[in-house]
Amino acid sequence: MLLAALSGALAQPLPGYVDLHIHLAAHLAVPVYGDGLDAPPARPRSWRHALRPQLATAELAAPGPSILVSLAYAHPFTTAFETRRSMRARISRQLDYVEAWAADHADRFGWARTPEEARAIVASGRTAVVHGIEGATKILSGPADARHWGCWDEAWAPARHGLTAFGEARVVDLVDAGIVVDLAHMADAAFADAVPLLRDRGVAPVYTHVVAAAVRRDAVALDDADLDMVMDLGGLVGVTANHSHLRPRPVPDTLAAEHCAGSVDDFRLHWDHIVGVAGGRPVAWGSDFQGGVDHLRPAYGEDGCSAAPAGRPADRFDLHGLADASLVDPLFAHVGAAGSDRRPLDASAEHFLGMWERARAARATDGLSP
């Protein structure tokens, strides 16, 4: 009876949403992030936390995303001092840490090697954790490296340049290894070069932490045509709440008088615009926790724009902003209560697993793929 019930659950669309960009093992690449997820949380908690520990096991276990994509970090400021061997070891330590942490807290989390495992973990009432890698410097030089990592990878390219022949070959290597490719941090020309490569192979990319260029032209912003291009490929974008990327530029004259700069009010401008471009297609979340950024300031209290909300008591998110991972669900509760559409978010976990399944189906059949 239990097996039959579980089988039925796995056949249903996966509920919930995905965080496409979180750094669970950042402390192993950037020591200022402390001693790991099981260390006592930093006190006091604050949205001003760019280089302070931001993540703790108890807060991650609070209601939130169904799937966490945990990105190991090839730190761009240390790559000049790394050898291929040392960088590979650094990435491996981060991946191993996440697996061991999930095993230590198996009542609440599960590390997923495949989409099927992720579905089973979420169906069991736990959070699925999926590996990824941000940056490929000194760890991706050919098909063998792509097959070795066998997980999510973010492709990098020099600023203002398109993909070189070497870069194009590495994108193909990732696809052939069944890896979902993240287009974030690519220069515009490299983005334009990568999209046809993915289209030709029938796979979808992600753009894991994004804001709308129509609201603010920024390094992590995409214009409407590029957003639409990612989604037309069946891809997924993760709207981010990084404080420094949100303030509209230029500031429109149409903002309400009570609009609070740097708070959920700015986030909603990007969310509403991107959801409008999506036209009913799923849209994800990309927290970038422990990615060297501050997050949303509160709308009320000492760090806010006014003393208290009118007509209701202030909650933790009102007074602290996005200070820690337990406040992600309250963030989206506020987004929905303010009239924004969160339905595309709640369709993102299922869509993400469908993308992952497509990527695995497109693996090269040369006997070498994982």
N, C-alpha and C positions, 0 to 999 in steps of 0.2 A: 504494500500500500504506500509506504514512504517513497519507494523508488518510482512508483507510478506518479505520485504527486510531484516529485522533483523533475521527472521527465516532462510533465506538463508545464512546470514553471520555466524550464529551459527553452521550451518552444515558444514562449511569449516574448514580445519585445522587451528588451532590458529596460527597467525603470531608471530614472535619474539622469545625472549629468556627469561630465568628465572634466577634470582639471588637466589640461594638456601640458602644463608647464610648472612643475614644482620641483624643488631641489631638496630631497629628503636627506641626502648625504653631503650637503654642501660643506659641512664642517671639516671634511677630509680633504677638501680642495682649498677652502678659505678658512683658516683657523679661527678668525674672529667669531665664527658662528658656534663656538663653544664645544661641548662634549657630546653632542648627539641628541637624538629625539627623546631619550629616557632621562636626560639630565633635568633637574628642576627648572621650570620655565623662568625666563628672565622676569624680574620685577623692578619697577612697575611695567606693565604691558603698554606699549604705545605704538601708534601708527608711524611714528618717526623711528624706524628701526632698520634703516638700510644696511648697516653693518653690525647689527645686534642679532642674537638668536631670535628666530621668529616661530619656530615649530616645536611642538611637544606632542608626545604620543596621545595624552589625554585629550588635547584639543583637536587632533586629527581624527580621533575616534568619535567626536561629536557629530551630530547629523551634518552631512555635507555631501561632497561628490561621491558617486558610486564607484568611480574609477579615478585613480591618481596616476598620472604619467610622471614618474620620477626620473629626472634627467641627471645623470652623472655629468660632471663639468670638466671639460678640457680647458682649464683656466687660460684665457688669452694673454694674461700678463706674465705668465711663467713659461710659456711654450718655448721661448728663446733659450731657456736654461735646461730644457728637458731633452732627453734622448727619446727615440722611439720606444725603447724598452721601458724607460722610467714613466713615460706618459701612459703606456699601455698598463703598467702596474697601477698607476694612480686611478685610472678608470676602473680597473678590475676591483680595487679596494672599495670603491664607492658602490659598485653593483653588488659585491659580496655583502657589504654592510646592510643594504636594503633588504636583501634576501634573508639575512639572519634576523634582522629586526622584525620582518613580517612573520617569520617562524616563531619568534619569541612572543608575539602577540596574535597568535593564530585564531584566537577567539573573536578578534575584531578585524583582522587584515589577512589577505592572502596574496602571495606573489603569483602572477599569472604568466605562464610561458606561451600560451596560445589564447585565441579568442574563446575557445570552448572552456578553458579553465577559468577565464574571467567571468563568463556567464554563470558557471557553477558557483564561484565565490560570491558573486552578488546575489544569486538566488538563495544562498545560505544565510543572507543577512549581513554579510561582511563587506568591507571595502576591498576592491581589487587593486593591486599595485602592479604597474607595468613599467618595465625598464625603458629608458631612453638615454641618449647621449647628446649633449649640447656641444657642438664644435667637433671638428674631425682632424685638427692639426696633429700630425705625427701618429695618427692611429688608423688612417685610411689611405692606403696607397695602391690598392688593387683588389681583385675579387676575393682573394684569400682573407684579407682583413675584413671585408664586408661579411663574409660567411662566418668568420670568427665571432664578430660582435652579435650578429643576428638579431639586433633590436633596433629600436627607433634611432634615427640619426638626423642631426641638423646639418645641412650642407652650407658651407661658408664660401664666400668669394671675395676677392679684393674690392675695396670700395671703388665705385665708378667704372668697374670693368665687368664685361660679360664672362661667361664660363670659357675657360681655356679648353683645349682638346683633352687635357688631363682631367679637368673638372667635369666635362661631359661624360667621360669614361667612368668617373667615380659615381656619378648619379646613376648611370646604367648598372654599375656594380651593386649599388644599394637595392635597386629594383629587382635585380636578378637574385639577390639574397633574401627577398621577401620583406624588406625593410620599408616602413613608412617614412617618407622624406618630409622633413620640415623645411619650409622655404623662408622662415624667419631669419633676419640678419643678412639676407642676400641683397646685393645692390640691384637697382632696378633692371639693369641690363642682364644680370645673371638670372634674375627672376624670369625675365622674358625668354631667356635661353632654356631654362629648366622646364617650363610649362609644356612646350611641345614634346620634349623627351618623355614626360610622364603621360601625356595624352596618347602618344603613339603606342605606349605599352599598356594602356587601359587601366592605369592605377591613379589613385587620388592622393594629393598632398595635404598636409596641414600647414597652417600658419599659426603657431602656438600662442603668441601673445601679440595682440594687434589692437590698434585704435583706428578711428576713421579719419582719413586725410581730409574729408569734407568738413570735419570739425576742427582738426588741428593737423597741419602738415608737420610730420615728425619722423624720426628714424624708424619707428616701429609701426608707422601708419601705412595703410593701403588705400588707394583711391577706389572709387566705386567699380571701375572696370576690372581692376585686379581682384577685388573681393569677389565679384561675380565670376571671374575666370576660375578662381580656386573652387568655388561652389559648383560651377558647371562641370568640373571634372569629378564631382562627387566628393570634394574635399570638405574640410572643416576648419573654421577659424576660431581661436580662443580670445575673446575680448578681455583685455587686461585692465587692472585698476592701479597701475603704477602712477603715483602722484605726479611725477614730473612730466608725464606724457598726456595729461588729461585736459588741462585748462584750454578752452577754445582759443584759437588764434586765426583771425582776429576775433575779439569778443563780439558776438552779435548784439544788435540793439534790442532784440526780441526777448532777451532773458528776463524772467520775472524778477521783481524787486527783491524777493526773498531767496533767490538763487544763491547758494553757498559755494563759492569757488573752492575746488579741491576736494569736495565731498561727493557723496553719492549723486548729487545734482549734476556734476560734471560727467560722472560715469554714465548716467542715463542718456546724456547727449550722444555719446558714442554707441551705447547699446541700442538705442532707438534707431539710430541711423543705420547701423549694420544689420539689425533685424529687418529694417525696411528694404535694404538691398537684397537680403536673403529671400524675401518674398515667401515665407513659409518653410524654407529649408532650415535644417538644424544649425544652431550657433552654440559654441562651447564657451568655456571659461578657461582663462590662462592666468593663474595667480602670480607666477614668478616669485613665490615666497622663497626667501633666502637667495634671491637673485641680485642683491645689492641695491634694492630700491625701497623707498618709502611707499606706503599705500594710502588709501583714502583717509582724509582727516574726518573727524566727526562734524556733524552739522550743528551740534548744540554743545553747551558747556564751555569750559575754559578755552578749549582749542577750536570751538565752533564759531558760528556766525551770530547766534542768539542764545539766550539763556535756556529756553525749553520749547519743545514743540507745542503748538496750540491745540488744545482739546484732548490731549492724551498724555500719559506719563512718558517720560524719556526712558528708553531701554539702553542696553549696553552699547549697541551699535551707534545709537544717537550720540552717546557721550564719549565713546572711545574710537569710533571709526573702525577701519579694518586693521585692528591691532594684532589679531592672531587668527589662526585657521578656524577656530570655533565660530567666528563671526561671518563666515562666508554665506551660510544659509540665511542669517539675519540680513545680510546685504541684499540678497535676492528677494527676500520677503519685502524689504523696503522698496525695491525696484518694482515689484508687482503691485504693492499697495499704492504706489504713486501713479499707476496707470500704464506702466510699460508692460510689454508682452513677454513673459518668461517661458511660454510654451516651446519656442525653439531650443531653449536651454535644456528642458526636460526631455527632449528627443535626442540629445547629443550623445549619450552613452551608447545607445543602440546604433547610432550612425557611425560612431567611432569603431565599434567592433565590426560592422560591415566593411569599413575601409580596410581594417586589419586583415579580415578574411580575404578581400580582393588582393591585397598585397601578397599574401601567402600563396594564393592561387596563381599569381603571376611569376613565381620563382622559376628560375632557369631549370630546365630538366636535363642537366648534363651529368647527373649523378653526384654532383658536388654540393648541392644546396642542402641546408639543414632540414 
